[in-house]
Amino acid sequence: MGNIKNFNFNKLDFKLSNSDYWDLFLATDEAPTLECTGLTAGDCLVVWYDFNNPNIYSTGSTSATSIYSLVTWDKAVNTGYSLNTIGLTGIDNGLITFDKLSGDTSNQALLSALTNTTLIIPSGDTRLNLNRVTGTTNNFIYPIQIISGDTGYYSQFCGGFYQGFYKLDGYSYELLPTRVENAWSAEFWLKPQDLCVSYSGTILNDIYPNNKGFFFYMGTRAENKFWNVWEGADTGCTINCDQPVGCSDTVSEWCTIPKESEISIIGDYGVAIPLDPPQVSVDIITNQFLIYGRAHACETEQLTGETGTIIYNSFSGSTSGETSCGCGCDTCNSCKQKHDALGTKSACDYDGKGIVVVKTSEVLTNNNNPFLVYGRAKKDGSSCGCAACSGPNDGLGNETVCSFSGMTGPDTELDYKLDVIDNALGFRVKNDGSIGYRLLTVTGGCITSSAGTKTYVTGTTIEEQYSASGMVNTNEWSYVVIKFVTDYKADCELLKSKPRKGKLMFYVNARLKFVVDEFDEFIARRLNEYKDKQIGVPFNFSLGGGSQGLIESQTFGGLDENDRDLLIEENFAGTFIGGISEFKFNICDLTYCDIQYNYENYFNTHNLTNDVKLPSSSGIYYGKINKTTINLLDISGLTFTLTTSVVNSYITINHNVTGYGYILIPHSFEQPSNLKNSTNGCLGFNVPYLLQSDMIIKDANGFDVRYKVYRTYNRTTGEANIWMCD
């Protein structure tokens, strides 16, 4: 009795694992299973390009250079904008173009494209727009051809690709979310094939053959092009894009007047934002403890004009945006102390709206101990100089607050690597048919200077993994699905939660080919730069290629060679060679059932070799068997009819055989509530029946189908019409 009492419980326990993919589906006996129908637009399917649909082309013609998604995200926001600084960045990937004119030595066309271009985004248009990538340096070609074939129209990529941004930093423009609740997936119909022999010229793959095969990219399309001070390519004796008599230096092909270092943007609160470093940050101070008290006549210079307007420094008077008080650009009082613009108001002149404070980014330039800087120097009368020092002449303690320049200096070179770390992810099919990904991620370490100071130096590393070879066949259409799944978090949690770990899965023709465990959630982010200096650079999608980086970058004063050979260019400047007919992006889980449905639904359209067996069409079995129970050997004596529903319909059981009537209906169907002897509705006499044990029968493609077995209570000889009531 003790054993019965102590062990009288169900000791069997198990759990299904979806570590790779679902091996089976469970359904209740009393209700039909859900049918796979693919994902719906708006809350799941948020991007869809079908090159066989004329509605994706901006002009309605396949010659269009830009394409629009057929669906939109139901939470997308676009309040409409006129972006006056788009020329600064849009010129680098062909969103903004210009023609170099013969004899234009000062490149007025280039200057106009950089400074006088406006991108107008109509309010309410939430379709993702991708544009054909081009360049203006004439070093590369980017061919794309829309071809009509046995699958309809598709895009043949021969070195070109499409690219576009889905979010603007600092603006109410967001067409896609930067994070998803638990999953995202990307679907492609693609065909690796080389039909590009008619094109002559250099493509990105020629320079970077290890980047060939990128068919999808997400993240920032380039580094921050304004990471360094650029005085222009013209040096020596050249003057204003001209070569005076006797001057042997060369004028840059892309020389402009002015140079990049002479350009600013009217930023927030009228503060001038320089293109080149050091960066400036702008803030409004409303804390009254920081507004009153020191009453210096120093205020931040504010310019008049529309925010986002590009100006020359000669117009602005000051590009630093710092305080001015009649004693130098950023200093006050006779000792020339730097002033931070705080404490500049009195009760008489403060208007209650806050004060504008501008800070210039600085770096540590003096590692000396401050206690060894001051203390032993004497002030020379009323001037800011130092008298003869009475110390031991060891170089220490010689400074006063008037003479000491400080521990920091302007930061004139930004770390562009910080913007691309974990912000550049590409997917690729290699020449051997393997499929996988490449990600720029972080590395780095501490270095010790000769003075013993340790500094952490940021580095990057390439993380990439690929499947076995032969997963994607050349010259055949393949249905490729990339899916990332992680733990669920609601929108409000995503605002503060850390990146999650998840699984990255690759399917080819409805078969799981490759799984990456513990893959870090990809979260696209802004550049560490003023909003109007990064328009269209972060938050990008590329279709048919990776990204150029700054290989085609154009700026003021000639091509900045320091912008070449950077990380994104070296690791993602490559393209897919072949055809793409469709691309979809979903922000919810694309189940294996949905993958099978989409593959089967489009199978015939793309002339695929049927190497993947899918469940055959459903139907029911019925007829007479002169046995009280039946087995699989008896099934051949029944009639099979294709159908997707049985309720509110009838069958006729043959009359020249004596036996029991049998009806076998799939579990996934709605089951009849009663059986009637009728051909016209649930009328007439009841047909008594028994519900026997379920049977599992393989369909034509070898998939198991579970059937409910209905048997008439009595044997009959004559014909019987049986109506299946709802």
C-alpha atoms as one frame of an Amber mdcrd trajectory, in Angstrom:
protein
   0.000   0.000   0.000   2.889   2.325   0.760   4.244   2.063  -2.771   0.819
   2.633  -4.291   0.303   5.702  -2.136   3.735   7.187  -2.672   4.024   6.567
  -6.402   0.444   7.012  -7.575   1.169   9.872  -9.969   2.064  10.366 -13.595
   5.834  10.104 -13.811   5.910  10.637 -17.582   6.889  14.169 -18.600   8.199
  15.571 -21.868   8.560  18.835 -23.767   8.854  19.537 -27.502  11.973  21.409
 -28.537  11.980  23.869 -31.430  15.751  24.118 -31.415  15.895  23.429 -35.140
  12.360  23.241 -36.492   9.024  21.710 -35.609   8.935  17.995 -36.325   5.208
  17.620 -35.732   2.054  19.607 -35.033  -0.586  18.781 -32.420  -4.277  19.561
 -32.748  -7.336  18.884 -30.620  -9.722  16.121 -31.597 -12.691  18.470 -31.433
 -11.511  21.328 -33.679  -9.777  21.675 -37.040  -6.114  22.641 -37.240  -5.253
  26.107 -38.463  -4.474  26.246 -42.158  -1.226  27.828 -43.304  -1.963  30.917
 -45.371   1.231  32.961 -45.126   1.528  36.259 -43.242  -0.709  39.311 -43.482
   0.429  42.796 -44.405   0.689  45.564 -41.839   1.471  43.863 -38.558   3.693
  41.066 -39.918   4.477  41.486 -43.606   5.873  45.039 -43.802   8.013  45.018
 -46.976   7.209  43.322 -50.266   8.840  43.817 -53.658   7.584  41.753 -56.596
   9.426  42.704 -59.800   6.578  41.217 -61.826   4.169  43.785 -60.333   4.282
  47.204 -62.089   3.110  48.937 -58.892   6.585  48.701 -57.358   8.171  50.903
 -60.037   8.152  54.638 -59.300   7.189  55.441 -62.905   5.096  52.337 -63.517
   7.751  51.176 -65.974  10.529  48.629 -65.480  13.035  51.318 -66.511  12.431
  53.159 -63.220  15.495  53.655 -61.027  13.555  53.417 -57.758  11.074  50.879
 -56.408   8.393  51.050 -53.705   7.128  48.369 -51.346   3.664  46.998 -52.079
   2.815  46.887 -48.355   3.539  49.056 -45.322   3.911  48.692 -41.563   0.688
  49.647 -39.793   2.638  51.655 -37.153   4.804  53.556 -39.647   5.153  57.337
 -39.168   5.944  60.028 -41.736   4.956  63.639 -41.078   6.598  64.904 -44.282
   9.927  66.688 -44.700  12.078  68.832 -46.964  15.647  67.752 -46.278  18.075
  70.487 -47.339  21.273  68.626 -46.423  20.605  65.415 -48.359  23.256  66.387
 -50.914  26.017  66.037 -48.322  25.448  62.282 -47.985  23.038  61.317 -50.781
  25.694  62.014 -53.390  27.757  59.042 -52.145  25.382  56.254 -53.255  23.616
  57.887 -56.185  20.495  59.110 -54.421  21.685  62.563 -55.553  23.423  62.791
 -58.915  25.091  65.452 -61.039  26.932  65.746 -64.349  30.457  67.132 -64.428
  30.609  69.811 -67.082  33.551  70.298 -69.412  35.710  73.249 -68.373  34.119
  73.465 -64.914  37.419  73.561 -63.014  35.775  74.767 -59.787  33.073  72.069
 -60.069  30.009  74.247 -59.689  27.736  71.287 -60.553  29.235  69.261 -57.719
  28.986  72.207 -55.350  25.340  72.707 -56.260  24.575  69.019 -55.705  26.211
  69.143 -52.284  24.660  72.382 -51.048  21.534  73.159 -53.068  19.733  69.804
 -53.175  16.480  69.204 -51.312  14.782  65.841 -50.828  11.019  66.214 -50.395
   9.254  63.359 -48.590   5.457  63.751 -48.841   3.604  63.372 -45.566   1.834
  60.057 -45.056   3.792  58.044 -47.634   5.023  55.093 -45.562   6.216  52.836
 -48.386   9.848  51.780 -48.190  11.664  53.265 -51.181  14.813  51.625 -52.568
  16.952  53.287 -55.239  19.484  51.935 -57.676  22.957  52.576 -56.326  25.345
  54.535 -58.538  28.485  56.616 -58.113  30.006  59.866 -59.359  33.720  59.067
 -59.403  33.386  57.159 -62.715  35.450  54.310 -61.243  32.667  51.696 -61.154
  29.536  50.593 -62.997  26.349  49.309 -61.335  24.255  47.510 -63.990  20.771
  46.133 -63.261  18.400  44.836 -65.911  14.710  43.968 -65.523  14.238  40.771
 -67.543  11.082  39.039 -68.691  11.408  35.274 -68.372   9.392  32.162 -67.694
   8.735  33.464 -64.180   7.552  36.864 -65.361   9.687  39.959 -64.758  12.646
  39.754 -62.399  15.699  41.863 -61.637  19.015  40.621 -63.022  21.863  42.013
 -60.914  25.171  42.412 -62.752  27.047  44.597 -60.273  24.307  46.983 -59.182
  21.856  46.795 -56.301  19.038  48.708 -54.600  19.390  50.632 -51.335  17.208
  52.840 -49.146  16.665  54.104 -45.598  13.648  53.321 -43.407  14.278  55.742
 -40.527  15.670  59.268 -40.094  17.420  60.168 -36.861  15.842  63.170 -35.152
  12.752  63.187 -37.404   9.282  61.631 -37.233  10.077  59.293 -40.081  10.110
  55.583 -39.255   8.828  53.036 -41.772  10.071  49.921 -39.934  10.802  49.170
 -36.283  14.419  48.956 -35.135  13.529  46.066 -32.800  10.913  43.298 -33.051
   8.931  41.598 -30.320  10.316  38.125 -30.893  11.158  37.412 -34.548  11.871
  38.750 -38.008  12.242  36.953 -41.310  13.311  37.812 -44.848  12.098  35.863
 -47.899  13.754  35.807 -51.317  13.186  34.128 -54.647  16.647  34.215 -56.178
  18.615  32.527 -58.936  22.429  32.693 -59.088  23.283  33.096 -62.768  25.708
  35.138 -64.818  23.982  36.864 -67.746  26.265  39.890 -67.573  28.728  39.380
 -70.423  27.396  42.413 -72.311  28.647  44.865 -69.667  32.152  46.304 -69.718
  33.598  48.169 -66.786  34.722  47.585 -63.221  32.210  46.385 -60.635  32.720
  46.150 -56.886  33.264  42.378 -57.096  36.340  42.965 -59.266  38.010  44.933
 -56.475  36.630  42.831 -53.610  36.062  39.272 -54.903  35.554  37.992 -51.349
  32.477  40.233 -51.106  30.727  38.658 -54.079  27.332  37.142 -53.399  25.786
  39.616 -50.948  22.069  39.641 -51.719  20.756  41.427 -48.599  22.247  43.960
 -46.197  20.945  45.846 -43.170  22.406  48.595 -40.973  24.401  51.725 -41.701
  25.380  51.953 -45.360  28.617  53.833 -44.617  30.801  55.329 -41.940  30.498
  58.971 -40.905  32.215  60.789 -43.798  32.824  63.808 -41.554  35.071  61.911
 -39.141  38.209  63.954 -39.916  39.264  67.473 -40.854  39.534  67.760 -44.638
  41.241  70.854 -46.020  41.008  69.675 -49.630  43.271  67.863 -52.070  44.816
  71.037 -53.471  48.078  71.891 -51.747  51.149  73.980 -52.312  50.936  76.931
 -54.632  47.486  76.263 -56.169  44.964  79.004 -55.441  41.165  78.777 -55.691
  41.133  75.750 -58.032  43.693  77.434 -60.254  47.371  76.832 -60.987  49.257
  80.141 -61.172  52.152  80.586 -63.555  55.218  78.835 -62.200  53.243  76.603
 -59.829  54.069  72.930 -60.241  51.369  71.544 -57.904  48.258  69.896 -59.344
  44.685  71.095 -58.935  42.302  68.312 -57.881  39.837  67.091 -60.497  37.090
  67.694 -57.918  38.344  71.000 -56.517  35.672  73.316 -55.085  35.472  76.714
 -53.503  34.901  76.545 -50.522  36.501  73.507 -48.869  34.817  71.061 -46.503
  36.451  72.653 -43.465  34.797  75.959 -44.436  31.203  74.667 -44.407  28.645
  74.725 -41.601  24.950  73.954 -41.158  22.436  76.100 -39.318  21.496  73.739
 -36.519  19.036  73.774 -33.646  18.486  77.192 -32.011  20.430  78.849 -34.833
  23.787  77.412 -33.766  26.322  76.857 -36.535  27.270  73.163 -36.832  30.587
  72.672 -38.669  30.931  69.740 -41.062  34.385  68.812 -39.814  35.455  68.054
 -36.253  35.503  69.025 -33.525  31.840  68.191 -33.017  29.565  70.565 -31.169
  26.580  69.650 -29.010  23.694  72.028 -28.389  21.452  72.098 -25.349  18.860
  74.368 -23.751  19.415  75.037 -20.043  16.360  75.872 -17.945  17.808  75.181
 -14.493  17.851  78.622 -12.890  20.875  77.751 -10.759  22.799  77.528 -14.040
  21.246  80.627 -15.607  21.880  83.324 -12.997  24.848  84.179 -10.893  27.927
  85.083 -12.927  26.373  87.745 -15.147  29.103  87.777 -17.780  28.016  89.346
 -21.042  28.634  86.085 -22.920  25.979  84.397 -25.025  26.006  81.720 -27.703
  25.997  83.243 -31.154  22.741  82.368 -32.906  22.279  82.615 -36.666  19.167
  83.504 -38.581  17.919  81.145 -41.249  16.102  77.841 -41.665  17.435  74.915
 -39.653  19.367  72.571 -41.930  20.584  75.316 -44.269  24.174  74.887 -45.472
  26.315  78.007 -45.075  29.916  79.079 -45.673  31.927  80.100 -42.634  32.489
  83.551 -44.059  28.727  84.014 -43.826  28.271  82.567 -40.356  31.094  84.493
 -38.723  31.736  81.521 -36.452  31.409  77.820 -37.049  32.174  76.659 -33.541
  28.889  77.990 -32.222  30.593  78.878 -28.961  30.104  81.944 -26.841  31.229
  85.389 -27.856  31.635  88.329 -25.499  33.864  90.849 -27.141  37.060  89.256
 -25.820  37.601  86.454 -28.292  35.453  83.772 -29.767  35.112  81.641 -26.664
  36.811  83.545 -23.837  35.880  86.263 -21.394  37.551  88.751 -19.072  41.043
  90.124 -19.152  42.584  86.757 -18.306  40.959  85.221 -21.372  39.248  82.450
 -19.431  37.085  80.129 -21.471  33.420  80.649 -20.786  30.718  77.961 -20.900
  27.772  80.393 -21.345  26.322  79.396 -17.972  25.416  82.022 -15.408  25.133
  84.736 -18.028  21.716  86.116 -17.125  20.375  88.519 -14.564  16.824  89.055
 -13.423  16.706  92.076 -15.721  17.503  90.402 -19.030  16.373  86.755 -18.699
  13.279  86.028 -20.822  12.427  82.701 -19.173  13.020  80.595 -22.295  16.289
  79.040 -21.203  19.763  79.670 -22.523  21.526  77.934 -25.373  24.712  76.166
 -24.353  27.137  74.762 -26.888  29.954  72.390 -26.070  32.846  71.432 -28.307
  34.097  67.852 -28.099  37.534  67.621 -26.569  40.166  64.994 -25.822  42.772
  64.783 -23.103  46.012  66.359 -24.340  47.895  66.933 -21.088  48.491  64.023
 -18.743  50.318  66.049 -16.101  49.092  66.074 -12.537  47.201  69.389 -12.047
  48.853  69.756  -8.639  52.159  70.031 -10.498  50.891  72.614 -12.974  50.002
  75.555 -10.749  51.484  77.123  -7.669  54.937  78.577  -8.089  54.499  81.223
 -10.781  53.869  84.878 -10.076  51.480  87.092 -11.993  53.197  89.882 -13.900
  51.208  92.946 -12.905  47.801  93.153 -14.586  48.789  91.098 -17.604  48.170
  87.382 -18.093  51.853  86.535 -18.338  54.104  85.035 -15.723  57.028  86.792
 -14.035  60.339  85.083 -13.469  59.657  81.915 -11.529  61.376  81.480  -8.213
  61.183  77.682  -8.228  63.957  75.183  -8.890  63.525  75.439 -12.680  62.260
  71.876 -12.996  59.432  72.902 -15.340  56.732  72.306 -12.759  54.422  74.808
 -11.088  54.971  77.504 -13.690  51.344  78.078 -14.723  48.546  80.322 -13.524
  44.876  80.233 -14.433  45.660  82.968 -16.913  48.426  81.218 -18.768  47.529
  77.516 -18.578  45.862  76.279 -21.764  44.124  73.390 -20.038  44.207  69.607
 -19.897  42.165  69.083 -23.060  42.124  70.148 -26.690  39.682  69.949 -29.607
  38.884  66.421 -30.790  39.710  66.716 -34.487  39.472  63.040 -35.425  36.439
  60.895 -34.572  36.519  57.125 -34.122  34.417  56.104 -37.148  34.619  52.455
 -36.111  32.249  53.022 -33.201  29.386  53.729 -35.609  29.707  50.499 -37.585
  30.325  47.984 -34.796  27.288  45.655 -34.635  25.619  47.996 -37.134  26.485
  46.233 -40.407  25.050  42.794 -41.256  25.060  41.156 -44.682  23.771  37.849
 -46.076  25.605  36.067 -48.842  25.565  33.104 -51.217  29.103  32.012 -52.030
  30.306  30.518 -55.319  30.131  27.002 -53.860  26.420  27.376 -53.062  26.856
  27.818 -49.315  24.759  30.468 -47.578  25.469  32.499 -44.463  26.139  35.907
 -42.935  28.883  38.442 -42.204  28.774  40.859 -39.258  31.076  43.671 -38.142
  31.486  43.348 -34.403  33.713  44.708 -31.672  37.209  43.951 -30.520  39.890
  46.113 -28.975  42.263  46.378 -26.062  44.382  48.595 -23.896  47.674  50.091
 -25.038  50.224  51.663 -22.727  52.021  54.855 -23.691  55.651  55.620 -22.893
  54.402  57.663 -19.961  52.640  54.615 -18.565  49.113  55.805 -19.375  46.708
  53.082 -20.492  44.188  53.837 -23.218  41.484  51.522 -24.562  41.643  51.398
 -28.350  38.539  50.291 -30.235  38.904  47.596 -32.855  36.637  45.575 -35.066
  36.489  41.977 -36.127  34.560  40.093 -38.776  32.155  37.411 -37.632  30.870
  35.166 -40.394  29.481  31.659 -40.690  28.271  29.633 -43.668  26.419  26.414
 -44.340  27.799  23.425 -46.187  28.298  23.901 -49.914  25.615  23.137 -52.481
  22.676  24.577 -50.550  21.729  27.092 -53.288  22.024  25.787 -56.838  23.318
  27.864 -59.744  20.881  28.536 -62.609  17.896  27.410 -60.537  15.308  29.466
 -58.684  15.498  28.973 -54.924  13.152  30.088 -52.169  15.462  31.407 -49.427
  14.207  32.306 -45.958  16.354  33.901 -43.253  14.689  33.864 -39.845  15.736
  35.216 -36.432  13.760  34.095 -33.372  14.323  35.140 -29.759  12.358  35.484
 -26.517   9.275  37.704 -26.565   9.293  41.271 -25.270   6.548  43.875 -25.656
   7.200  47.277 -27.218   7.571  49.049 -23.879  10.133  46.480 -22.697  12.145
  46.838 -25.894  12.788  50.504 -25.130  15.029  49.620 -22.188  16.017  45.966
 -22.546  19.465  44.805 -23.618  20.039  42.974 -26.910  18.844  39.391 -26.735
  20.309  36.112 -27.925  18.392  34.052 -30.447  18.602  31.606 -33.335  19.397
  32.614 -36.900  17.999  30.055 -39.337  18.425  29.623 -43.085  15.856  27.712
 -45.167  16.258  26.834 -48.839  13.217  25.494 -50.720  11.319  24.864 -47.463
  14.157  22.881 -45.911  16.189  24.021 -42.930  19.796  24.131 -44.139  21.763
  26.046 -41.513  21.276  27.212 -37.909  23.360  29.709 -35.914  22.818  29.330
 -32.178  23.254  32.207 -29.732  23.119  34.878 -32.430  23.049  38.432 -31.075
  19.938  40.449 -31.827  20.740  42.977 -34.554  19.652  46.515 -33.603  20.343
  49.184 -36.218  21.297  52.536 -34.719  22.158  56.136 -35.572  25.623  57.538
 -36.183  27.271  59.533 -33.427  26.794  62.719 -35.407  24.461  65.693 -35.762
  21.207  64.578 -37.415  21.507  66.703 -40.573  25.011  65.369 -41.280  23.835
  61.727 -41.463  20.633  61.918 -43.537  19.981  58.544 -45.177  23.158  56.859
 -43.901  22.018  54.674 -40.959  18.920  52.410 -40.931  19.381  51.046 -44.454
  18.305  47.976 -46.425  20.167  46.797 -49.525  18.657  44.326 -51.996  20.971
  42.553 -54.433  24.167  43.735 -52.777  25.996  44.760 -49.641  27.042  48.397
 -49.315  29.664  50.661 -50.895  30.802  52.365 -47.729  32.622  55.547 -48.762
  34.269  54.182 -51.909  32.257  56.692 -54.027  32.231  59.485 -51.442  32.290
  63.019 -52.830  32.908  66.113 -50.758  34.221  69.671 -50.979  37.758  70.255
 -52.166  38.467  66.957 -53.908  38.227  63.284 -52.989  39.340  62.565 -49.438
  41.531  59.472 -49.773  41.227  58.944 -46.015  37.602  57.925 -46.666  38.715
  54.990 -48.835  39.469  51.429 -47.695  37.373  51.701 -44.554  35.551  48.819
 -42.886  32.216  48.724 -44.713  33.865  49.126 -48.105  36.397  46.374 -47.428
  33.877  43.890 -46.041  30.556  44.613 -47.790  31.329  46.307 -51.128  30.104
  43.434 -53.280  26.973  42.299 -55.095  24.886  39.288 -56.009  25.226  38.134
 -59.617  21.907  36.671 -60.643  18.164  37.194 -60.569  15.802  38.162 -57.750
  12.091  38.103 -58.452  10.642  38.770 -54.990  11.682  40.027 -51.565   9.557
  40.111 -48.404  10.393  41.242 -44.889   8.291  40.185 -41.896   8.449  41.421
 -38.290   6.852  38.352 -36.731   7.609  34.654 -36.765   7.335  32.922 -40.125
   6.478  29.404 -38.994   7.618  26.311 -40.807   4.010  25.835 -41.862   4.041
  29.317 -43.461   7.345  28.579 -45.172   5.880  25.410 -46.687   2.765  27.288
 -47.801   4.745  30.085 -49.507   7.043  27.604 -51.202   4.176  25.478 -52.526
   2.102  28.501 -53.519   4.845  29.921 -55.762   6.419  26.607 -56.767   5.038
  26.309 -60.272   5.689  29.977 -61.042   9.455  29.550 -60.703   9.891  26.193
 -62.489  11.637  24.610 -59.517  12.902  21.061 -59.525  10.618  19.243 -57.115
  13.209  17.870 -54.736  11.038  18.719 -51.737   7.937  16.661 -51.054   4.999
  18.593 -49.649   1.683  17.231 -48.374  -0.609  16.368 -51.264  -4.112  17.768
 -51.638  -6.599  16.653 -48.995  -9.710  14.543 -49.427 -11.963  11.843 -47.923
 -12.407   8.060 -48.347 -15.857   6.419 -48.505 -17.533   3.219 -49.653 -18.644
  -0.231 -48.397 -16.543  -2.895 -46.696 -18.192  -6.075 -45.410 -16.227  -6.010
 -42.159 -17.034  -4.556 -38.742 -13.580  -2.929 -38.615 -11.099  -2.078 -41.328
  -7.323  -1.759 -41.661  -4.915  -0.203 -44.149  -5.269  -3.142 -46.546  -8.983
  -2.351 -46.948  -8.425   1.266 -48.026  -7.967   0.286 -51.656 -11.617  -0.807
 -51.692 -12.817   2.728 -50.891 -13.294   5.750 -53.136 -11.024   8.796 -52.578
 -12.390  12.248 -53.443 -10.417  15.524 -53.310 -12.090  18.133 -51.125 -11.325
  20.643 -48.386 -14.683  20.397 -46.573 -17.422  17.789 -46.042 -20.130  19.424
 -43.937 -23.289  20.458 -45.788 -22.579  17.980 -48.584 -23.468  14.363 -49.377
 -21.880  11.214 -50.736 -23.439   8.216 -52.458 -22.344   4.796 -51.276 -22.525
   2.090 -53.993 -25.517  -0.331 -54.022 -24.330  -3.607 -55.557 -22.251  -4.562
 -52.530 -23.377  -5.804 -49.156 -21.476  -4.318 -46.268 -21.059  -1.504 -43.802
 -20.778   2.065 -45.029 -17.462   3.759 -44.167 -16.541   7.433 -44.308 -12.961
   8.528 -43.441 -12.579  12.283 -42.808  -9.237  14.030 -42.003  -8.854  15.347
 -38.462  -8.097  18.792 -39.845 -11.604  19.048 -41.361 -14.684  20.303 -39.584
 -16.472  17.118 -38.546 -20.206  16.446 -39.223 -22.576  16.741 -36.290 -24.949
  14.084 -37.685 -25.559  11.881 -40.745 -28.884  11.970 -42.636 -30.337   9.929
 -45.517 -30.659  12.927 -47.840 -29.270  14.684 -50.895 -30.746  18.089 -50.103
 -29.859  19.238 -46.627 -29.840  17.900 -43.109 -33.324  16.375 -43.510 -34.905
  12.924 -43.518 -34.037   9.871 -41.459 -30.971   9.643 -39.264 -28.270   7.261
 -40.414 -27.085   5.427 -37.272 -23.309   5.239 -37.118 -20.357   4.342 -34.929
 -17.188   6.394 -34.531 -14.291   3.956 -34.596 -10.595   4.316 -33.810  -8.644
   6.809 -35.859  -6.551   5.633 -38.786  -3.299   7.086 -40.094  -2.967   6.863
 -43.880  -0.033   8.135 -45.934  -0.930  10.571 -48.701   0.480  10.458 -52.239
   3.710  12.174 -51.119   4.259   9.957 -48.086   2.941  12.327 -45.390   0.883
  10.840 -42.566  -2.747  12.019 -42.402  -4.952  11.139 -39.423  -8.560  10.271
 -40.270 -11.689   9.920 -38.169 -13.520   6.693 -39.130 -17.344   6.734 -39.367
 -19.109   3.343 -39.886 -22.820   2.803 -40.393 -24.420   0.805 -37.598 -26.132
  -1.605 -39.972 -25.055  -3.438 -43.107 -26.841  -2.476 -46.298 -27.158  -3.851
 -49.817 -28.795  -0.975 -51.601 -27.500   2.468 -52.506 -27.288   5.001 -49.677
 -27.141   8.800 -49.909 -25.585  10.251 -46.764 -25.775  13.970 -45.947 -23.112
  15.257 -43.514 -24.717  17.921 -41.329 -22.889  20.955 -39.965
